[in-house]
Amino acid sequence: MSGPLVVFGGAHIDRRGRIEADTVMGASNPGHFMSEAGGGAFNAARALARLGHSVRLVAPRGGDAAGEIVTHAAAEAGIDDRPFVFLDRETPSYTAILDRDGGLVIALADMELYRLFSPRRLRTLSVRAALADAGAILCDANLPAETLEALAATGRQRGLPVGAIAISPAKVVRFRAALPHLDWLCMNVAEARALSGADAASAGDWATILRGLGLAGGLVTNGMHPVVAFDREGIAILTPPRLDRVADVTGAGDATAAGFLSARLAGIPLGEALRRGVAAALVTLKTDSATATNLSPDQLNANLPLVPAAQMLS
């Protein structure tokens, strides 16, 4: 990849509440809250920057204190930040409740501002300048469906690799029209089911199902169960190692996507790229943040021996 990786999508505030005891639904649960900059695209962008990539971020935000937090976090991660700022709007937010083991109980996404990122904004001078010397594009499903289709088609016309992050079962369907233009779509099993309207008898079957939708390559995670990656030629499967303690699951999928995409953009074979995606997730799962500030090529390589070799299928 010769030019910067240009990232489009969610960059907002993550609020996470952690329940301290057993979860009791329909009742008040003792716990604590934390807030930080987050968003699927932004989490992946920071991880990619920490893995040594030149990253350029194009994301809407409001003219408020939350927007300033995102701006500061982007600068801190070494990202070339080129936002659309709507001075009269609030920056989007994601509020999650986690159980005492770090698992997600429920979440609420207030993402109305992202609807304003219409396809016509891709024709603005600022976006054209951001893409002028791009080496690849990454986007997430926080943006409108028509924008994702136009963005993916733009990447294809320019001959750029285009990666994507599913975000949620409710949002991944926004990629349906864009699928033929994507090189990789990173998702979990629930998102794969929502996108395809089908289920897989085994992890490897996701490749057949998703290829049937026109997707050239992708990655499907399933917690600590087997994860699968595929491209036009092959399928790789491995079972992630179990950790003694998971600090927080938030951002683990974004880290997996970043590690995987980083490796694929460097020309690393599919099975090894999958291992690197899982290793990046392990680093993140050990932290209380949605991104691991200690993530680096050295830290990823230190966790790589924990990840088993991928089984390759034809």
Backbone hydrogen bonds, N-H to C=O, Kabsch-Sander energy under -0.5 kcal/mol:
donor,donor_aa,acceptor,acceptor_aa,energy
5,L,54,S,-3.0
6,V,4,P,-0.7
6,V,136,A,-2.6
7,V,5,L,-0.6
7,V,56,R,-3.4
8,F,138,L,-2.8
9,G,58,V,-1.1
12,H,38,G,-2.1
13,I,92,P,-1.7
14,D,36,E,-3.5
15,R,13,I,-0.5
15,R,94,Y,-3.5
16,R,34,M,-2.8
17,G,96,A,-3.1
18,R,32,H,-2.9
19,I,17,G,-0.6
19,I,98,L,-2.7
20,E,30,P,-2.5
21,A,30,P,-0.5
25,M,23,T,-0.6
27,A,24,V,-1.1
32,H,18,R,-1.5
34,M,16,R,-1.7
36,E,14,D,-2.1
38,G,12,H,-3.2
42,F,10,G,-2.0
43,N,39,G,-3.4
44,A,40,G,-2.2
45,A,41,A,-2.5
46,R,42,F,-2.5
47,A,43,N,-2.1
48,L,44,A,-2.7
49,A,45,A,-2.3
50,R,46,R,-2.3
51,L,47,A,-1.2
52,G,49,A,-1.5
53,H,48,L,-2.3
55,V,53,H,-0.7
56,R,5,L,-2.7
57,L,80,D,-2.5
58,V,7,V,-3.1
61,R,84,F,-2.3
63,G,86,F,-1.6
63,G,89,R,-0.9
64,D,62,G,-1.1
68,E,64,D,-1.6
69,I,65,A,-1.7
70,V,66,A,-1.8
71,T,67,G,-2.3
72,H,68,E,-2.5
73,A,69,I,-2.3
74,A,70,V,-2.3
75,A,71,T,-2.0
76,E,72,H,-2.4
77,A,73,A,-1.5
78,G,75,A,-1.2
79,I,74,A,-2.5
80,D,55,V,-2.7
81,D,79,I,-1.1
82,R,57,L,-3.1
84,F,59,A,-1.4
85,V,83,P,-0.7
86,F,61,R,-2.6
86,F,84,F,-0.6
87,L,85,V,-0.8
89,R,86,F,-1.9
93,S,110,D,-1.9
94,Y,13,I,-2.8
95,T,108,L,-2.9
96,A,15,R,-3.1
96,A,94,Y,-0.5
97,I,106,I,-2.9
98,L,17,G,-3.6
99,D,103,G,-3.0
100,R,21,A,-0.5
102,G,99,D,-2.1
105,V,97,I,-3.2
106,I,97,I,-1.2
108,L,95,T,-3.0
110,D,93,S,-2.8
110,D,108,L,-0.6
111,M,109,A,-0.9
114,Y,111,M,-1.4
115,R,112,E,-1.6
116,L,113,L,-2.0
117,F,114,Y,-1.6
118,S,116,L,-1.8
121,R,118,S,-1.8
122,L,119,P,-1.7
123,R,120,R,-1.5
124,T,121,R,-1.2
128,R,124,T,-2.4
129,A,125,L,-2.3
130,A,126,S,-1.9
131,L,127,V,-1.9
132,A,128,R,-0.8
134,A,131,L,-1.5
135,G,4,P,-3.0
136,A,4,P,-1.1
137,I,161,P,-2.5
138,L,6,V,-2.3
139,C,163,G,-1.6
140,D,8,F,-1.0
141,A,165,I,-1.5
143,L,140,D,-1.3
148,L,144,P,-2.2
149,E,145,A,-2.3
150,A,146,E,-2.0
151,L,147,T,-2.7
152,A,148,L,-2.6
153,A,149,E,-2.3
154,T,150,A,-2.1
155,G,151,L,-2.2
156,R,152,A,-2.2
157,Q,153,A,-2.6
158,R,154,T,-1.8
159,G,155,G,-0.5
159,G,156,R,-1.0
160,L,155,G,-3.0
163,G,137,I,-2.9
164,A,184,W,-1.1
165,I,139,C,-1.8
166,A,186,C,-2.5
168,S,166,A,-1.9
172,V,168,S,-2.5
173,V,169,P,-0.5
174,R,171,K,-2.3
175,F,172,V,-2.2
176,R,173,V,-1.6
178,A,175,F,-0.8
179,L,175,F,-1.3
179,L,176,R,-0.7
181,H,178,A,-2.2
182,L,178,A,-0.5
182,L,179,L,-1.4
183,D,162,V,-2.8
184,W,162,V,-1.5
185,L,217,G,-0.8
186,C,164,A,-2.7
187,M,219,L,-2.5
189,V,221,T,-1.5
192,A,188,N,-2.4
193,R,189,V,-2.4
194,A,190,A,-2.0
195,L,191,E,-2.4
196,S,192,A,-2.3
197,G,193,R,-2.8
205,D,202,S,-1.2
206,W,203,A,-1.6
207,A,204,G,-1.1
208,T,204,G,-0.6
209,I,205,D,-2.2
210,L,206,W,-2.8
211,R,207,A,-2.4
212,G,208,T,-1.6
213,L,210,L,-1.0
214,G,211,R,-1.9
215,L,210,L,-1.8
216,A,179,L,-0.5
216,A,182,L,-0.9
218,G,230,F,-2.1
219,L,185,L,-2.0
220,V,228,V,-3.0
221,T,187,M,-2.3
222,N,223,G,-0.5
225,H,222,N,-2.4
227,V,238,L,-3.0
228,V,220,V,-2.2
229,A,236,A,-2.6
230,F,218,G,-2.4
231,D,234,G,-2.0
235,I,313,L,-1.9
236,A,229,A,-3.3
237,I,311,Q,-2.1
238,L,227,V,-2.0
247,A,245,R,-0.6
247,A,285,L,-2.6
248,D,285,L,-0.8
249,V,102,G,-1.6
252,A,249,V,-2.1
255,A,251,G,-2.3
256,T,252,A,-2.3
257,A,253,G,-2.3
258,A,254,D,-2.3
259,G,255,A,-2.9
260,F,256,T,-2.5
261,L,257,A,-3.0
262,S,258,A,-2.6
263,A,259,G,-1.7
264,R,260,F,-2.4
265,L,261,L,-2.7
266,A,262,S,-1.0
267,G,264,R,-1.6
268,I,263,A,-2.6
273,A,269,P,-2.5
274,L,270,L,-2.2
275,R,271,G,-1.8
276,R,272,E,-2.0
277,G,273,A,-1.9
278,V,274,L,-2.2
279,A,275,R,-2.4
280,A,276,R,-2.0
281,A,277,G,-1.6
282,L,278,V,-2.1
283,V,279,A,-1.7
284,T,280,A,-1.6
285,L,281,A,-2.8
286,K,282,L,-0.9
287,T,284,T,-1.9
293,T,291,T,-0.7
295,L,292,A,-1.7
300,L,296,S,-2.7
301,N,297,P,-2.3
302,A,298,D,-1.9
303,N,299,Q,-1.2
303,N,300,L,-0.5
304,L,300,L,-1.1
306,L,303,N,-1.4
307,V,304,L,-1.7
311,Q,237,I,-3.4
312,M,310,A,-0.5
313,L,235,I,-3.2
